[in-house]
Amino acid sequence: MSKLAINGGTPVRETLLNGGFPGAMVYGEEEAKAVYEVCMAQSPFRYYGPNVLGKVDQFEEAFAKRMGVKHVLGVTSCTAGLVVALKAAGIGPGHKVIVPACTFLATAGAVICAGAVPVFADVDDTQNIDPKAIGGLVDKYTKAVIAVPLLGSPCQMDEVVKEAKKYNLIVIEDVAQSMGSSLNGKPMGTWGDIGVYSMQMNKILTTGEGGVVVTNNDELYERAVRYHDQGQYRKVEGRLTNNPDRVFVGQNYRMSELTGAVACVQLSKLDDIIAKMKRNKAILKNELKDVPGLTFRRIIDDEGDAASSLMMFVESKEKSDAFCQAMWAENVAFNSLYGGRPVYMIPQVFYKKTVDANGFPFNQFDEEIVYTEDMCPNAISVMPRNVFTYIDPTFTDQDLEDMIKAVKKVAAEVL
């Protein structure tokens, strides 16, 4: 085996192989034309203008058909969508929401921004929420659980829904990283009461920023629409003519026509993007399955995996750090997801740092809300040992060959 690049050897690649932009990598003339049409119509706002093309409406209708849901609402981001979902469900001060220990900061942050407090459920060997961890976290304040299919791979939504129903909890799905994934043929985001997706730069589809809220519940949909549009429900009531019995103060999380136009085009490419990522991931897993010192993350439904990442585990945090550093030196990007830390270990969450000087919303309970490092033992044990890479649909056979060669080269020396 040749000398590692980190030790002065020759890298496997001359240029960096760094995925994580699947939607952006398939941008082309179609997206440009869609934006141009909106610009020429001089109507970038979805609700009024001299010649509104209805691009957001078109996207919402197409997304509803693709996911098999009744209602779809385009919003400005997935984080905004999570806040919209929480407020639609009536969640706010004095409430707790169960959140998986392994997720992006926005999942917990949205709960706090909605005026509630996150409590953290441990993960299982899929790195997704462990349904068996839900019941032990429920108390009189608990109103909802957020499930997160991490990095393209579905979580046990059938079991999550079953557990949540025992305690009358609202089920919200944060599908930011996993648009197009499914469990037993049913799309992630459609199992619970309300689902939220992201179209940020790193996501499977991207509009730069953007989010999508879905539900089959008429009441949740109306409340979501109102909250995202200053309390208005324009499709039913018109502009600034609100039903006094149903209106409430909301925010502004409206999707623009420019975003809707790009989203329409990107959505038409979703199945092709996922098919190509599946093909690439299958090749990688087949070639790396026998590499000593590496264990694949368990995927509960390979057919439903969107295949946007490859996560593996090594023996220790030290080996994870060494492996990732050596892989970067070979010009193949591998990282430890979230620095190998559960989300509750991020300082602003762990120390309950909010913009309110009085400690809101953590001051709304009879007892102090306390987070400890070891409160999710499986997450604390497993997350520091992860190594992962993104998979893009545009990876070539040479890219895959280089990644395989680099992993085997580094593993032989480091693991």
N, C-alpha and C positions, 0 to 999 in steps of 0.2 A: 504494500500500500504506500502511495506517495506521501511525502511530507505535508503536513497540514499547512495551509496558507497562513494561519495565525502564528505559526512557528517559523515562517519564512519561506514556505513552499509556494508552488504555483497554484493560484485559485482554479477551481473547476471551470469557472466562467470569467470572461473578461468584463462583462456588464452585469449589473445587479438584476436578479430575478425576484421581483417583489410584487405579489398580487394584491388583491383587496379592492379592486375597482371593477367588478364584473360588468355592471351596467354601463359605466363610463367608457369601457374599452370597446363597446360596440356602438358608440355614438357615430353618426354619419350624416349624410345629406337629409335623411328623413327628419331627424330632430331639428336641423337647421331650417328646413322648409316649414315645419310646424310653427316654429317661433316667428319666422318671417311673416306667415299668414296673420298671426295675431298682431304683429307690429303694423302691418299694412291696414288692418281693420281699425287701428287706433282705439282699441278697446281691451286693455289688459286686465280690467277688473271683471270678475265673473258676473256681477249682478246688474250692472248697467254700463252704458257707453253708447257711442253712435252706431256701432255695428258689432255687438257682442256675438262671438262665434259659438259660445257654449262649450268650450273645450273642457272645462272642469266637469260639466254635466256629462259630456261624452265619456270622459275617463271614469267617472263614478258608475255609469251604467255598464261599461265594459268590465270594470273591476268586479261589480256585483255578479255579472254573468260568469266570470272566470272563477270566482271563489264560491259561487253558489249561495249568496246571501241576499237578504231582502233590501238592506239599507247600506249605503256607502257614503262617507263624508270625507272630502279632501280637506286637509289642514296644512299648516305651515311646516310642521315637523312631527316626528314621532313623539318627542317629548311633549309637545303641545297636545298631541293626540291622547297621550296618557293622562294628562291633566283633564282634558275634555271628557275622557271616559270615566275618570274618577268622579268628576263633578256631575256628570250625567247620572251616575249611580248614587248620587246623594252623599258622597263621602267628603268629610271635612274635619274640622276641629273636634277633638275628643274621640276620634276613630283610629283604629289600627288596621294596617294592611299587611298581609303576609307577602314577603318578597324572597325570591331565592338568593342564597348566599353568593352564587356565581352569576353575575350579570353586570351590565354596564351601569355606571353611576346614575344615568337618567331614570332608570326604573325606580330606584329609591328616591331620587331627587324629585321626581314628579309627585310622589306621595306627599313629601314634605311641602312642596309648593302648593298642593291642594289643601293644605292645612291639617293633614293627618300625619301619622307616624308609622314608619316601616318597622316590622319585626321580621326576623330573618329565619328562613327554613333551610335546613341542610340539603345538600344535593346527594344524588346517588351516583353510581359509576358511569352514568351518561353525562354527568356534569350538569344535568338539569334538575329541577326541583324534585325532591323525594316526596311523593304523595303521602307516605306514612309519617312525614314530619309535620304535616299540617295540623292535625288534631291537637297535638300537645302545645300549640301556640295560641289556641283560641281562648279568649276570655270575653268578658261582657263588652269590651270595646271593639272587638274584631269584626270588621264588616266585609272584607274582601280578601281575595288572594290573587296575586299576579303570577302567572306562569310564563316562563321565557324559554322558548326553543332556541338554544344557544348555537351560534355559528352555523346555521343552516340545518341543524338536526332536530327532529321532532322530540317533544317530551311526552310523558305518559298522560296525555290530556284526559283519556277515559277515566283513569284512576284519580286524577286531580279533581275532575268534575264530581265524581262519586263522593270523594272526601268532603268537598266543599258543600255539597248538598246536605250532608249530615248536620252541618252547622249553619245552614241558611246563609252562606257566604256568596257574594257576587264574585264571579270568575272573570278576570280580565286577562287577555293574552297579549303579551308584549312580543310581537313577531318581528321586531326591528331588523334582526339579522337573518331572517329565515323565510322571506316571502316566497311562496311556491312550494314550501315543504308541507308534508301531510303525514297523517297517521291513519293507517287502514283505509287510505283513499280519501279521507276527509281533511280538507286544508287546515293547517294551523291558522288560528285566528277565528275559526268558525265553531269551535267546540264550546266555548264559554258563553257568557252573556254579551261580551263586547270584546272586539279584537282591534289591535293597533299595529300598523306597519310603518316602516321607514323607507324614504327614498333619498337619504343622505348620501354623500359621495362614496362611502365604503360599501354601500348596500347592493343587493342583487339587481335591483333597478334603481336608477338615480335621476333626480332632477336637481341635484346640487344640495338642496334642502327640500323637504316635503314629507308629509305623513298622510296616512289613510286610517280612518276609523270605520269599523264594520259592526253590524248587529242585525239580528232578526227581530229585535224587540222594538215595537213602535214607540213606546214611551221613552226608552233610552235614546232612540234616534232623535226624537223631537228635542229632548233635553240637551243632547250633544250639539245639534244644530244651533239651538238658542245660545248655549254657552260659548260657542266658537264665533258668534256673530252678534255680540252686544245684546243678547237676549231676544234677537229677532228670529222669526220663522217665516222668511219671505215667500217661500213657495206656497204657503197656505194663507198667510195674512197680508202679504205685501210689505212694503218698506215702512217702518216706523208706525205700524198699525197693529200693535200687539194686543192679544187677549189679556185683559188685566188679571184674569184668574190663573194664567199659566206662565206669564212672563217673569223673568228675574234678570238681575244684572249679570252680564257675561263679559267675556274678553273678546279680543280680535285675533283669531287664528285662521282667517279665511285664506284659501288657496287662490293664487292668481291664475289668470288665463294662460300666461306664459308657462307657468308650472304645469297646468293641466294639459297644455299642448304637448310638451315634452313627455309627460307621463303617459299619454295615449300611445305615443310611438314606442316608448320603452316597454309598456305592457305587452305590445304585440310581439316583442322579442323574448318575453320571459321564458317560454317553454324551450326555445332554442338555447338560451343561455344555460338553463339548468341541465339540459341534455348534454351539452358540451362539458360542463363541469363534472357531471356524473362520469362521463367517459374518462376524463383526466384523473379523477379521484380513484376510479377502479384500477387504472394502470398503476398508479402510485402504490396503492394498497397491495396489489398483487406482487409487486416487485420488492416491497419493503416488509412483507409479513413475517419473514424469517430473520430479520436483522436482530442480533442479540442486544438486549438492553432497552428495546423499544416495545411498548405495548399500545395498541390502538385504543382510542376512546370507544366505548360501546355505543353502537347505533341501534335503536330499537326497531327501526323500520328502514331498511336500506333503500327500498323503493321510494319512500317518502322523504329521504334525505335530499336536501337541495344541493349538497356536495360543494359548498362554497369554501370549505376549509378541511384541513387534515390535522387532527389533534392526536398526539401521542403522549405517553408518560414514560419517565425515566426513574431511576432509583431514588434521587434526592434533588433538593433545590440546587445544590452545588453542581450536580451534573447537568441539570437543566440550564443553569447559567453558562456553564462551560460549553455545552452543545450549541446553544444559540449564538454565543460569541464566535465560535469556530465556524458555524454555518454562514454567518455574515461575512467572515473573512473569505469564504469560498464564493461569495457573491450570490448566495441563495438565502433569502430572508426567512428566518425562523425566530419566533419570539415566545415568551411566556405570557399567556393571556392575562391581562390586567396585572402584570408584574407578579403573578402567582398569589395574589391576595384576594380574599373575599371582599365583596363590595362594602361591607360594613367596616372594614379596616381602613378605608379611605378617610383621611383626617376630618373632612367636613361632616361626614356621617358619624364616625366613631365618637367625635367630640361634640356632636350635635351643634355645629356652627351654622346658624341661620342669619338672615338679615335683620331679624327682630331682636332688639337688645334684651327683651324680657324672656328669651328662650322659647318663644312660640315656634312651633306647635307642641314642643315637648313638655310644656308646663300645664297641659290640660288634663292630667291624670292624678288619681289618688296617690299613686306611688311613682317614684322616679324611674324614668326609662333608662336602663343601663345596658350597654353593649360590652361584651367581653370577647377577647380574642378567640377563646376556645368554645364559644357557644354553638358553633357548627363544626363539630370535630372532623367529619369527613371532608368538608371543604378545606379546612386548615391542613389536613393531612395530604390531600390529593392535589390541590391547586398549585402549590409550589413546585410540583414535579411535572407540570405540563410543558410541552413544547408544541407549537402549532405553526402552520403556514396557511396563507390564503391560496385558493385555487381560482384562477380566472378562466373564462371560456376561451380566451385567445391564446392560452399556452400552446406552444407548438410541441411536436414530438421531441424536438431537440431540447426544449425547455424541460420537459418531463425527464428526459434522459440525464440531463445535467443535475436536476434535483435528486434523482435516485443515486447517481454517482456520488454526489456531495454527501448525502445522508449516510451512505455506506462507508465512505471515507472517514467522516467525522466520528461516526458511531464506533468504528473499529479502534480509534485512538482515545476517545473521550469516555465512552461508556464501558 
